[in-house]
């Protein structure tokens, strides 16, 4: 019995002396914070006029602020080709095509009107929609009606500027839209503006904008050759691709 006690005691002593102390726990690994996702830029498209305007003449004749201390009619019916293809339908279709192209690139696209059968909205409300959205930029889409021999697109800008966004930010957007449309083979207007840009004080949607804004007159619907492009879905796709390219360039995407 004595031998067994001595042996057990010795083993206890040896175990206590020979075992290394437990290793300290490793410090916790610092985890890098996950960056918050970058919100998609908001772009407001403003397809000109509306399909119900022609039956609401009193409503669209109502005077609204023009952004420069005066007033102007709420909206108009727009123009049409000689064959009857309406500007409001052209603008709506091109805007839908631009929306699809931009959405595919991660842009949050919004419209100033939900369909092509309503009335308005008035030009001041169209500007307000973009302002209230805090849009990165807004582009109005139109087709012009001018002398038969006039041809080409032009991009209207507010001039003189009434807000910081109407200065160089809008001018940069205008230049990007010109380049985008030229990239699709379209040529600048022969009857308005210079090098595709047309500074104007009379467009309320631009004068009231507090975000970078431009208005694209894609073509002269009175010109037979351009009217055919306007009425052709393939032509409208080319306009949409040019406008989308300009918007993406202005966004730096």
Secondary structure, 3 states (H helix, E strand, C coil): CHHHHHHHHHHHHHHHHHCCCCCCCCCCCCCCCCCCCCCCCEEEEEECCCCCHHHCHHHHHCEEECCCCCEEECCCCCCECCCCCEHHHHHHHHHHHHHHHHHCCCCEEEECCCCCCCCCCCHHHHHHHHHHHCCCEEEEEEEECCCCCCCCEEEEEECCCCCHHHCHHHHHHHHHHHHHHHHCCCCECCCCCECCEEEECCCHHHHCCCCCEEEEEEEECCCHHHHHHHHCHHHHHHHHHHHHHHHHHHHCC
